[in-house]
Every structure is written in structure tokens, then in C-alpha cells.
């Protein structure tokens, strides 16, 4: 069996092998079941993964057990995992190292060959899903005849589309034929594109992925007893299995709806969702062998392509670099935060207060100019806590405790014992300076002061402070509860203890923090100002909105430049462009038209549900008059080269430590697609880096293989 896969095994010398340990179990009926336990002999921090050597070992064990079944020595076979983990799928570090499309195809074929042995085994096959089951781990279960699941299983998923590939070991064909096309679309495409949403044990049962659910205390014993009954002839109903009507009509309708939804939400640049959609559509009328062969080709194409390499790069940024931020000071220098003050009671400030009280579980006090505004902020926070209670995210006791920790005041003296005070006031330098000058009169000398400015100089904000060393930038992204990034701005005055406190606090808030220097726009807004500035410059020059939007499509962004402007607010967008033009007038555009659009209030014409119907006629009229329209290709070239130039400058200025931090910020703070790997791999691939500075951000560039 090893000969066809020599190229795979050659690249697996250092694979952490997940072994297949076999023991015979005597069932209550007296029959014997062979139980395979997958275990890589590491602790829970290193989940079982499925590399080539692992698969070959499992295949050999299955062959041995099939022979035993043919001799009547066993009445059934089951697979389970080490405590709390079945398997986390393929070892991505190995998949990312695959050297060619042919070897990529071999990996798909090996997975199908080995896991496919669970089908037509001669005796019933089971998988007891005792823990984490992701990707290939779940596909082990799908290839078996029957599945039980532990109620406490935290995550069941097929996340491949999120990573730029597809479920390639049977999942794209087996799942829709097991649980129906609508449920399969949810698991294979919808959930991965919702930040890799996963299923709990009960969810897997409800969808029909698992046949039965047992409690953790006796999961193995109950699974064995259930398997014994199935072997003895007990029926296993599957209410979600696709029926005649679904195959005839519903299947195609569901695929059509899913395609339109994808085009609307993510455009057409990302390849993996559409490749998965093709496979799910074909699963309606193809047999198992044909479906598996189609998966082989699709997986080979995607693994060898640019987008998978970019996805692995992005995945490693989020899973590794984000957890060890570049330049972070010693956490032991951090000051304790036992009370939080929030200056402001508007929507953003109230979101801050809710996040701090929920994650830190310390007293939080909000303040504003008058009691009515304070009361409105408190009501909002209480309402959000009630919403969490209604969704069963928290229980009644916790809801009451959180509400009790939030108070409001118009007297800033109530901040006297706060360890951390953050402002969310109008984005104007003088206003922020006044706020902190006033706050400093009331807080202790050890309290940390944080500004949520999106583009102003943190050093200038603290110019009137007696102790500017305790001021740090702490820039959230909206919506605060959802967006995972915080830009921690290290001004020339910020001391190590303050910076450390900011980084430790961000982690306790479940946010990923990237340290930036004190420069206009920091990272995300500086990049977006370049992109949006070029877009508005093209419109100001006479280019139709439609041409500009279409020109940016190759970036694969989740929304067009003008959708983004409406999302952040046209007045905010105009302010950001003005700020960057003032700082870098030779490279950033200001736009009188954008200010006029901000006064008008919109760019798009939308229906009652907020869906875009087209561009607003008044917005089109406002922007008429430009005499030098650009083509789509000209706009794309300007944006690509402009971004390459600006990012190179940012790195030369040490705004962040490396290109990886630029990409991490854009992925976490601006929704830049995983399949693009952020912005710098894209700029390398399209040649913008070479055109602008005769080199690349990454050596070698992140590209696919032949």
C-alpha cells in the first residue's frame, strides 16, 4: 500500500503520528467488537491529526480487522479517540508543504482509500464521537455505518472551506446524502464562512450527523451497548435523510439559493466555497465512487493553488502570531485592573462598558455630560445583558451580578479608585485633550488612561497630562463585541507598565492585540484610507461608482469601497481621509465630494430591508463633473501599487514589526479574506511589490505549486 504514496511519506519524517490501538470488547450479547482508539500519545494540547503515516497505519489496522470479520472473529468494528478528542483533521503544516498537484491528489486518494474501508466492511462499523471532530476527523465518522456522540463534545465541523479547500475525504458526497442538502450546505459552506462556526454534540444529533447521543459519564459503555443492539438488528431511524422530493426539486433549489447568497456576501473571487457547492450539487445524482473521484480532483486543484497557501498563512497568523504579539512587554509588568471607568455613555462607550464588565467582571462606571445620557447608556447595557440571558449565554444569577457591577455618574470623582479609564468621545483632538486633563484630576497616579482614537496622535492627546506615560491607544473596531482586533498604540511617552497592562487587558477581553507606533491611522485605517481615497479620487475624476466597485473585486473583500464607507459612516470616512491627507498630502487624497455625500447621508438606494437596489440618484448627481475618468484596470493598478508603496513605508517606519502584523490587523480588524492571506501576499502575487520596490514582502512569495 505504501508504494503509490511514497511522495507523501517522504515528506512526513517528522509527523506526529496518531496511532490506531486495537482491543477486543466483549459486548453484552457475548459478541466481540474490535475497538480502535486513535491516540497520538500527546496531551490534550496536541489533538490527534491525520497525516500520511497515520492514515497508512490506520489502513493497515482496518485491513487486519476486515480479515478477522471475514473469519467471523468480530461482529462489529468501532473507532473512538483519546479523551476529549476524536481527531482534528489533517495536519495542516504537512498539507501546506505538499510540493505538487499530483502529490495533493495522492493525499485526497489516500484519505478516501483508508477511510473508505469502513464502508462494506463485512460487519457493521461505528464511530463513537467522544470529543473534538473536525475536518478529516468528522469524515472518519461519516465513512462509517453508524455514529454515536457525547453530549459534551465542544466542536464538530467541516471547516475546510474557511481554509481555502473542501472536505475531500468523503464529506462533500457523504454528508448531503446522509442529512439532506440544506443541512449539508449549513455544515460545509455556511458555518465555515461564519468565522468557522462549529456544532455541539446535540446539534450534530439534531442535524442527523450522529444517530444517537449519550451523556459523558457513561459514553463508551452506552455506545457499546447501543452498537450491540444495532448489530443484533435494531433499527436506526434517520429522519433527515434526503427523500424523493428533495432529490427531484428541493436539492437544485437549495443549491441555487446558496449560490446567490454566496455571490451577494463574498463575491466570486474565493474559489473553495464555489468548488464545494459544485460537489454538493453533483452529490444528488452521482454514486459514491464518482463523488469521491470528484473530491480528489477538487482537493488537488485547491491545495496546489494560491488561495490555499494564503489561507494557511492567514490561519497561522491568527492561531500563532496573534497569541504571541510582536513587541509585547513582560506580562508581569501589568497593573491590576479592579475597576474600569468609561468616559461617554453613547453606543460605542456602552459597548465598551458591556465588554469590560462581562469579561473582567469588575465594577464599571460610565459618565457623560448629563444624567439623561448616562441613564440611556445604563438602559442599553442592561438590555444587552437581558438579551444574553434570553439566548442562554448567561444565567439569571450572572445577569443580575453583571447589572449590579455597572453604574453611571455625572461626577468624574467617581473614577477616583478606577485602575483603567477609557474614553469614547468625539474624534477631535481638543475634545480628547480636555477629557483626559479633567480625568487626571480625579484618578490615582497609577491609573492607566486609554484612548479609543482611530487616527489621532496619542502623544498629542496626552500633551496636557502631568503623567503622559500612563496613556495608551486602545483602538477597538465596530461592532466591539464581534471584531477580534485591538490596535494597542505605543506612543513615545507610553511606559512599559502601561503597555503591558493594555496587552494583558486585551487578552482578558478575548481580543487579539497588535502593537503599533503612534502614527496617523495606525494600521487598519491607514490601509483603508489609501483604498477608499483612491476609490473616491476615481469618482472625483469622473469614473462611475459601478466601475470603481468592480475594479476592486480581485481583492476579494467582503464589501465594496462604497459599502464600507456607508458602514463606517460617510462623515467618519471623510474625517479619516482628511486626517491622512493632512499627514501625507502627497500620497493621500481628500474629497470634497465625500463631504457632500456625507451631508446627503447615503451613496446607495436601499429597500425597506436595507438591501442595495442601486446607487442613489442624488449621490450620482453630487459626484458628476469629473473630466478624467479612469478604467477599471487603471484603478486596480493604482490601488495595488499605492498599497504596496504605503505598506513598505509603514514597515520602514516601524509602525509594526513585520508584514505579518499588517495582514493580521486587516484579517481581524477589516474582514480581509483568509483566502487572500491579508494584503501583502496578494500584492506579491500580482507583481505590485516588484513594480513598486523591486522586491517582495515575503521570500519566497506565497504562491501555489504546479
C-alpha positions in Angstrom: 0.0 0.0 0.0 2.9 2.3 0.6 4.3 2.4 -3.0 1.6 4.7 -4.6 2.1 7.1 -1.7 5.9 7.3 -1.5 5.9 11.0 -2.2 3.6 11.6 0.7 5.5 9.5 3.2 8.8 11.1 2.1 7.6 14.5 3.4 6.3 13.0 6.7 9.5 12.1 8.5 8.6 14.3 11.5 4.9 13.7 11.5 3.3 13.4 14.9 1.7 10.0 14.3 -1.8 9.3 15.6 -1.7 5.5 16.3 -4.5 3.1 15.9 -4.6 1.0 19.1 -6.9 -2.1 18.9 -8.6 -4.1 21.6 -11.4 -6.6 21.6 -14.5 -5.7 23.6 -17.0 -8.4 24.7 -20.5 -7.0 24.2 -23.5 -7.7 26.4 -24.8 -10.2 23.8 -21.5 -12.1 24.0 -20.4 -11.0 20.6 -17.0 -9.4 20.1 -16.4 -5.9 18.8 -12.9 -4.6 17.7 -12.4 -1.1 19.2 -9.8 1.1 17.6 -8.7 4.1 19.7 -6.9 6.9 17.9 -4.1 8.4 20.1 -1.0 10.4 19.3 0.4 9.8 22.8 0.4 13.5 23.5 -1.7 15.5 26.0 -4.9 17.4 25.1 -2.9 20.4 23.8 -1.9 18.3 20.7 -5.0 16.9 19.2 -5.0 13.8 17.0 -4.3 14.7 13.4 -4.3 12.7 10.2 -1.0 12.7 8.3 0.1 10.2 5.7 1.8 7.9 8.1 -1.2 8.0 10.4 -3.5 7.1 7.5 -1.3 4.3 6.3 -1.2 2.8 9.8 -5.0 3.1 10.2 -5.4 1.5 6.8 -3.3 -1.5 7.8 -5.2 -2.0 11.0 -8.5 -1.9 9.2 -7.3 -4.5 6.7 -6.4 -6.8 9.6 -9.8 -6.3 11.2 -11.6 -6.8 7.9 -9.9 -10.2 7.6 -10.9 -11.1 11.1 -14.5 -10.1 10.3 -14.5 -12.4 7.3 -13.4 -15.2 9.6 -16.2 -14.5 12.0 -13.9 -13.4 14.8 -15.6 -10.0 15.3 -19.2 -8.9 14.9 -18.5 -5.2 14.6 -15.8 -2.5 14.5 -15.7 0.9 16.2 -13.4 3.8 16.2 -13.1 6.4 19.0 -10.4 8.8 20.2 -8.2 9.6 23.1 -10.0 11.6 25.9 -12.0 14.5 24.6 -10.6 14.3 21.1 -11.6 12.1 18.1 -9.4 13.9 15.5 -8.8 17.5 14.3 -8.4 16.5 10.7 -5.3 16.7 8.5 -2.1 18.1 9.8 -2.2 21.5 8.1 1.5 22.0 8.4 2.1 18.9 6.3 -0.7 19.8 3.8 0.8 23.2 3.3 4.2 21.6 2.4 2.8 19.5 -0.4 5.1 20.1 -3.4 2.8 19.5 -6.4 -0.7 19.0 -7.7 0.0 15.3 -8.2 1.0 14.8 -4.6 -2.0 16.8 -3.5 -4.2 14.4 -5.4 -2.4 11.5 -3.7 -3.3 12.9 -0.3 -7.0 13.0 -1.3 -6.9 9.5 -2.7 -5.1 8.1 0.4 -7.8 9.6 2.6 -10.6 8.1 0.5 -8.8 4.7 0.3 -8.3 4.4 4.1 -11.5 5.9 5.4 -13.5 4.2 2.7 -12.5 0.9 4.2 -15.2 1.5 6.8 -17.8 1.0 4.1 -18.9 -2.5 3.1 -16.7 -3.8 5.9 -18.5 -7.1 6.2 -19.7 -6.3 9.7 -21.3 -3.0 11.0 -18.9 -0.2 11.5 -19.3 2.6 14.2 -17.6 5.7 15.2 -18.0 6.8 18.8 -17.5 10.6 18.6 -16.1 11.2 22.1 -14.7 14.7 21.5 -13.4 17.2 19.0 -14.2 16.1 15.5 -13.1 18.5 12.8 -12.5 18.0 9.0 -11.0 14.6 8.4 -11.9 13.6 12.0 -15.6 14.1 11.2 -15.1 12.3 7.8 -13.9 9.2 9.6 -17.3 9.1 11.2 -19.2 9.9 8.0 -17.5 6.9 6.3 -18.7 4.5 9.0 -22.2 2.9 9.0 -23.3 4.4 12.4 -22.3 7.2 14.8 -22.8 7.9 18.5 -21.8 11.2 20.0 -21.0 12.5 23.5 -23.3 15.4 24.6 -20.3 17.3 25.9 -18.4 17.3 22.5 -17.4 21.0 22.1 -16.9 21.2 18.3 -18.0 19.2 15.3 -17.3 20.8 11.9 -16.1 20.6 8.4 -14.0 23.9 8.3 -12.2 23.3 5.0 -13.9 26.0 3.0 -12.7 28.5 5.6 -9.2 27.4 4.8 -9.5 27.5 1.0 -10.1 23.8 0.4 -13.1 21.4 0.5 -14.0 18.3 2.6 -12.0 15.9 0.5 -12.2 12.6 2.2 -15.8 11.9 1.5 -17.5 14.8 3.3 -18.8 16.6 0.2 -20.6 13.5 -1.1 -21.5 11.6 2.1 -22.9 14.4 4.2 -25.7 15.6 1.8 -26.7 12.0 1.2 -26.8 11.5 4.9 -28.6 14.6 6.3 -30.0 16.3 3.2 -28.8 19.2 1.1 -29.9 22.1 3.2 -28.3 20.8 6.4 -25.1 19.9 4.4 -24.9 23.4 3.0 -25.0 24.7 6.5 -22.2 22.5 7.7 -19.9 22.6 4.6 -20.3 26.3 3.5 -22.4 28.5 5.8 -20.8 27.6 9.1 -17.2 27.9 7.9 -17.9 31.3 6.4 -19.3 32.5 9.7 -15.9 32.6 11.4 -15.7 28.8 11.5 -18.9 28.2 13.5 -19.0 24.7 14.9 -21.6 22.3 16.2 -22.1 20.9 19.7 -23.0 17.3 20.3 -26.7 17.9 20.5 -26.5 19.9 17.2 -24.9 17.0 15.4 -27.7 14.7 16.6 -30.4 17.2 15.5 -28.9 17.5 12.0 -28.6 13.8 11.7 -24.8 13.6 11.6 -25.0 11.4 14.7 -27.5 8.6 15.2 -27.6 8.7 19.0 -26.4 10.9 21.8 -25.2 9.8 25.2 -24.0 11.5 28.4 -20.3 11.8 29.1 -20.3 9.8 32.3 -21.1 6.5 30.6 -20.5 7.4 27.0 -18.3 4.5 26.0 -20.4 1.9 27.8 -23.6 3.3 26.4 -22.1 3.4 22.9 -21.0 -0.2 23.1 -24.4 -1.4 24.4 -26.1 0.6 21.6 -23.7 -0.9 19.0 -24.6 -4.4 20.3 -28.3 -3.7 19.7 -27.6 -2.4 16.2 -25.5 -5.4 15.4 -28.4 -7.5 16.7 -30.8 -5.9 14.2 -32.2 -2.8 16.0 -33.3 -0.1 13.5 -31.6 3.3 13.3 -34.1 5.9 12.0 -32.7 8.8 10.1 -35.4 11.4 9.7 -33.2 14.0 7.8 -32.1 11.6 5.1 -32.9 13.1 1.7 -36.1 11.8 0.2 -37.5 11.6 -3.4 -39.0 15.1 -3.4 -35.8 16.6 -2.1 -33.7 14.9 -4.8 -36.1 15.9 -7.6 -36.7 19.6 -6.7 -35.5 20.8 -3.4 -31.9 19.9 -4.0 -31.4 22.1 -7.0 -33.4 25.0 -5.5 -31.2 24.9 -2.3 -28.1 25.0 -4.4 -29.4 28.0 -6.4 -30.3 29.9 -3.3 -26.8 29.1 -1.8 -25.0 30.4 -4.9 -26.9 33.7 -4.9 -26.2 34.1 -1.2 -22.5 33.5 -1.7 -22.3 35.9 -4.6 -24.0 38.6 -2.5 -22.0 38.0 0.6 -18.4 37.3 -0.6 -18.4 37.9 -4.4 -16.9 35.4 -6.7 -13.1 35.6 -6.0 -12.9 32.9 -3.3 -12.7 29.5 -5.0 -13.3 27.0 -2.3 -17.0 27.8 -1.5 -18.0 27.5 -5.1 -16.0 24.3 -5.6 -17.8 22.9 -2.5 -21.1 24.0 -4.0 -20.3 22.1 -7.2 -19.6 19.0 -5.3 -22.7 19.2 -3.2 -24.8 19.8 -6.3 -23.3 16.8 -8.0 -23.8 14.5 -5.0 -27.5 14.5 -5.9 -27.1 12.1 -8.8 -23.6 10.6 -8.6 -22.6 7.3 -7.0 -20.0 7.1 -4.1 -17.0 6.3 -6.4 -17.8 9.2 -8.7 -18.3 11.6 -5.9 -15.0 10.6 -4.2 -13.1 11.0 -7.5 -14.6 14.5 -7.9 -13.4 15.3 -4.4 -9.9 14.1 -5.4 -9.6 16.4 -8.3 -11.1 19.4 -6.4 -8.9 18.9 -3.5 -5.8 18.6 -5.7 -6.7 21.8 -7.6 -7.2 23.8 -4.4 -4.3 22.5 -2.4 -1.9 23.4 -5.2 -3.4 26.8 -5.7 -2.6 30.3 -4.4 -5.6 30.6 -2.2 -4.8 27.6 0.0 -1.3 28.8 0.6 -2.6 32.2 1.5 -5.2 30.6 3.8 -2.6 28.6 5.7 -0.6 31.7 6.1 -3.6 33.6 7.5 -4.6 30.6 9.7 -1.1 30.6 11.2 -1.2 34.3 11.8 -4.5 34.0 13.8 -3.6 30.8 15.6 0.0 31.6 16.4 1.2 35.1 15.9 -1.9 36.7 17.4 -1.3 34.7 20.6 2.3 35.9 20.8 2.1 39.6 19.8 5.4 41.1 18.5 6.9 43.6 20.8 4.7 42.8 23.8 6.4 43.6 27.1 6.7 41.2 30.1 3.1 40.5 31.3 4.4 40.6 34.9 4.7 44.4 34.5 1.0 44.8 34.0 -1.0 46.6 36.7 -4.1 45.0 38.2 -7.4 46.3 36.8 -10.1 46.1 39.6 -12.4 48.9 38.4 -13.0 50.5 35.0 -14.1 53.9 34.1 -15.7 54.7 30.7 -15.9 58.3 29.6 -19.1 58.6 27.5 -22.4 56.8 27.5 -23.2 56.7 23.8 -23.3 53.5 21.8 -19.6 52.9 21.5 -19.0 53.7 25.2 -21.8 51.5 26.2 -20.4 48.6 24.1 -17.1 49.2 25.9 -18.7 49.0 29.3 -20.6 45.9 28.4 -17.4 44.2 27.2 -15.4 45.1 30.2 -18.0 44.1 32.8 -18.7 40.8 31.0 -15.1 39.7 30.6 -13.3 41.3 33.6 -16.3 41.0 36.0 -15.2 44.1 37.8 -17.1 47.3 38.6 -17.6 49.6 35.6 -18.7 53.2 35.9 -19.8 55.3 32.9 -20.1 59.0 32.8 -21.4 61.7 30.4 -22.5 65.3 30.3 -25.9 64.8 31.9 -27.9 62.2 33.7 -30.3 61.5 30.9 -27.4 60.3 28.7 -26.0 58.2 31.5 -29.4 56.6 32.1 -29.7 55.8 28.4 -26.3 54.1 28.4 -27.2 52.1 31.5 -30.5 51.0 29.9 -28.7 49.9 26.8 -26.2 47.8 28.8 -28.9 46.2 30.9 -30.9 45.5 27.7 -27.9 43.7 26.2 -27.4 41.7 29.3 -31.1 40.7 29.2 -30.5 39.6 25.5 -27.6 37.4 26.6 -29.8 35.9 29.2 -32.6 35.3 26.7 -30.2 33.5 24.4 -29.0 31.4 27.4 -25.4 32.7 27.0 -25.5 33.6 30.7 -27.8 32.5 33.6 -30.1 34.7 35.7 -27.6 35.0 38.6 -24.8 36.1 36.3 -27.1 38.6 34.6 -28.0 40.2 38.0 -24.4 40.2 39.0 -23.3 42.0 35.8 -26.1 44.6 36.1 -25.0 45.3 39.6 -21.4 45.9 38.6 -22.4 48.7 36.1 -23.1 52.1 37.5 -23.4 55.6 36.0 -22.5 59.1 37.1 -22.0 62.7 36.0 -19.3 63.2 38.7 -15.9 62.2 37.5 -14.7 62.0 41.1 -16.3 58.5 41.0 -13.3 57.5 38.9 -11.0 58.0 41.9 -10.5 54.3 42.5 -10.5 53.2 38.9 -7.4 51.4 37.6 -8.3 51.8 33.9 -10.2 54.7 32.3 -11.1 54.6 28.6 -12.7 57.4 26.6 -15.2 57.1 23.7 -15.9 60.8 22.9 -15.9 62.8 19.7 -12.9 62.2 17.4 -11.5 65.7 17.8 -8.1 66.4 19.4 -9.1 69.3 21.6 -12.1 67.3 23.0 -10.0 64.4 23.9 -7.3 66.5 25.4 -9.9 68.3 27.6 -11.4 64.9 28.7 -8.1 63.5 29.9 -6.9 66.7 31.5 -10.1 66.6 33.5 -10.0 62.9 34.3 -6.4 63.2 35.6 -7.5 65.5 38.4 -9.6 62.7 39.8 -7.7 59.4 39.2 -4.8 57.9 41.1 -1.3 58.4 39.7 -1.1 54.6 38.9 -4.3 54.5 36.8 -4.0 53.7 33.1 -5.7 56.0 30.7 -6.7 54.6 27.3 -7.9 56.4 24.2 -10.0 54.8 21.5 -8.9 57.2 18.9 -8.9 55.8 15.4 -6.4 58.1 13.8 -5.4 61.0 16.0 -1.9 61.2 17.7 -1.9 59.5 21.1 1.0 61.6 22.1 -0.8 64.9 21.2 -3.9 63.6 23.0 -1.8 63.3 26.2 0.0 66.6 25.7 -1.7 68.3 28.7 -1.3 65.3 31.1 1.0 65.5 34.0 1.8 61.8 33.5 1.6 61.1 29.8 3.5 57.9 30.3 0.2 56.2 31.5 -1.7 57.0 28.3 -2.0 54.3 25.7 -4.0 53.9 22.5 -6.6 51.2 22.7 -8.4 51.2 19.3 -11.4 48.9 19.1 -13.3 48.0 15.9 -17.0 48.1 15.4 -19.1 46.2 16.5 -17.0 46.0 19.6 -18.4 42.6 20.8 -17.7 40.9 17.5 -14.5 42.3 16.0 -11.5 40.5 17.5 -8.8 43.1 17.0 -7.5 45.9 19.2 -4.7 48.1 18.0 -2.6 49.0 21.0 -0.8 52.2 20.2 2.5 52.7 21.9 3.2 56.4 21.9 6.7 57.9 22.6 5.6 58.6 26.1 3.9 55.3 27.0 5.8 53.4 29.6 6.3 49.6 29.7 3.9 49.0 32.6 1.1 50.9 30.8 1.8 49.0 27.5 1.9 45.7 29.4 -1.4 46.5 31.1 -3.0 47.2 27.8 -1.8 43.9 26.3 -2.9 41.8 29.3 -6.3 43.6 29.4 -6.9 43.0 25.7 -6.2 39.3 26.2 -8.7 39.2 29.2 -11.2 40.8 26.9 -10.7 37.9 24.5 -9.3 40.3 21.9 -6.2 39.9 19.7 -3.9 42.9 20.2 -1.3 44.2 17.8 1.1 46.9 18.9 1.6 49.8 16.6 3.6 53.0 16.8 1.8 56.4 17.1 1.2 57.3 13.5 -1.9 58.6 11.6 -4.4 55.8 11.1 -2.2 53.2 12.8 -2.6 50.1 10.6 -6.1 49.4 9.5 -7.3 52.9 8.9 -4.2 53.9 7.1 -4.6 51.0 4.7 -8.3 51.7 4.3 -7.7 55.4 3.8 -5.4 54.5 0.9 -8.0 52.2 -0.6 -11.0 54.5 0.0 -9.1 57.6 -1.0 -8.2 56.0 -4.4 -11.8 55.0 -4.8 -13.1 58.5 -4.1 -10.3 60.0 -6.3 -11.5 57.9 -9.2 -15.1 59.0 -8.7 -14.0 62.6 -8.3 -12.2 62.2 -11.7 -15.4 61.2 -13.3 -15.4 57.4 -13.0 -18.9 55.9 -12.3 -19.4 54.3 -8.9 -20.0 50.9 -10.7 -16.7 50.9 -12.4 -14.8 51.7 -9.2 -16.6 49.0 -7.3 -16.0 46.4 -10.0 -12.3 47.3 -10.3 -11.6 46.4 -6.6 -13.2 42.9 -7.0 -9.9 41.0 -7.4 -9.1 41.8 -3.7 -12.0 39.5 -2.7 -13.1 41.9 0.0 -16.3 41.3 1.9 -17.8 44.6 0.7 -17.1 47.2 -1.9 -15.4 50.5 -1.1 -18.6 52.4 -1.1 -20.4 49.8 1.0 -17.6 50.1 3.5 -17.9 53.9 3.5 -21.6 53.7 4.3 -20.9 51.1 7.0 -18.3 53.2 8.9 -20.3 56.4 8.3 -19.7 58.9 5.5 -18.7 61.6 7.9 -16.3 59.3 9.7 -14.9 58.3 6.3 -14.4 61.9 5.2 -12.7 62.7 8.5 -10.3 59.7 8.1 -9.4 60.8 4.5 -8.9 64.4 5.7 -6.7 63.2 8.6 -4.4 61.2 6.3 -4.3 63.9 3.6 -3.2 66.4 6.3 -0.5 64.0 7.4 0.7 62.8 4.0 -0.7 65.3 1.4 1.5 63.9 -1.4 0.0 60.3 -1.1 -3.5 60.6 0.3 -6.5 62.3 -1.3 -9.1 64.4 0.3 -12.5 64.6 -1.3 -15.0 67.5 -1.3 -17.5 65.1 -2.9 -17.3 62.8 0.1 -18.1 65.6 2.4 -21.1 66.4 0.2 -22.2 62.8 0.2 -21.9 62.8 4.0 -24.3 65.7 4.2 -26.6 63.9 1.8 -26.4 60.8 4.0 -26.0 58.0 1.6 -24.4 56.5 -1.6 -26.8 53.6 -2.2 -30.5 53.3 -2.8 -31.8 50.6 -0.5 -35.1 48.8 0.0 -37.0 48.5 3.3 -34.8 45.6 4.4 -31.6 47.6 3.8 -30.7 45.6 0.7 -28.9 47.6 -2.1 -31.1 48.3 -5.1 -28.6 50.6 -6.9 -26.7 53.8 -6.5 -28.7 56.8 -5.1 -29.6 59.3 -7.9 -28.7 62.3 -5.7 -25.3 60.7 -4.9 -24.6 60.2 -8.6 -25.6 63.8 -9.2 -23.3 65.1 -6.4 -20.3 63.4 -7.9 -20.8 64.4 -11.5 -18.3 66.8 -13.1 -15.1 64.9 -13.2 -13.3 65.2 -16.6 -10.7 62.4 -16.4 -12.4 59.1 -15.8 -10.3 56.0 -15.2 -10.7 52.5 -16.5 -11.2 49.6 -14.1 -7.7 48.3 -14.9 -6.2 51.7 -14.2 -7.9 51.9 -10.8 -6.8 48.4 -9.8 -3.2 49.2 -10.7 -3.3 52.5 -8.8 -4.7 50.8 -5.7 -2.3 47.8 -5.8 0.8 50.0 -6.3 -0.4 52.5 -3.8 -0.9 49.9 -1.1 2.4 48.3 -1.8 4.1 51.7 -1.5 2.3 52.6 1.7 2.9 49.3 3.4 6.6 49.4 2.5 6.7 52.9 4.1 4.9 51.6 7.2 7.4 48.8 7.6 10.3 51.2 7.1 8.8 53.5 9.8 8.4 50.5 12.2 4.7 51.1 12.5 4.5 47.4 13.2 7.2 44.7 13.4 6.6 42.8 10.2 4.3 42.3 7.1 2.6 39.6 9.1 1.3 42.2 11.6 -0.2 44.3 8.7 -2.1 41.2 7.5 -3.2 40.1 10.9 -4.7 43.6 11.5 -6.6 43.5 8.2 -7.9 40.0 8.7 -9.1 40.6 12.3 -10.0 44.3 12.0 -11.3 44.7 8.5 -12.5 41.3 7.5 -9.8 40.7 4.8 -10.5 37.2 3.5 -8.4 34.3 4.6 -8.2 33.1 1.0 -6.3 36.3 0.2 -3.9 35.9 3.2 -4.4 39.6 4.0 -2.9 42.1 1.7 0.9 41.5 1.4 0.7 38.0 -0.1 -1.7 39.4 -2.7 0.5 42.3 -3.6 3.4 39.9 -4.1 1.4 37.6 -6.3 0.1 40.3 -8.6 3.5 41.9 -9.0 2.8 45.2 -7.3 5.6 44.7 -4.8 8.1 44.2 -7.6 6.8 47.1 -9.5 7.0 49.5 -6.6 10.1 48.5 -4.7 11.7 45.8 -6.8 11.3 43.1 -4.1 8.6 41.2 -2.3 7.1 41.3 1.2 7.6 37.5 1.6 10.6 35.5 0.4 9.7 33.3 -1.4 6.3 34.8 -2.3 3.3 32.8 -1.0 2.1 31.0 -4.2 0.6 27.7 -5.1 2.5 24.8 -6.6 2.5 23.2 -10.1 
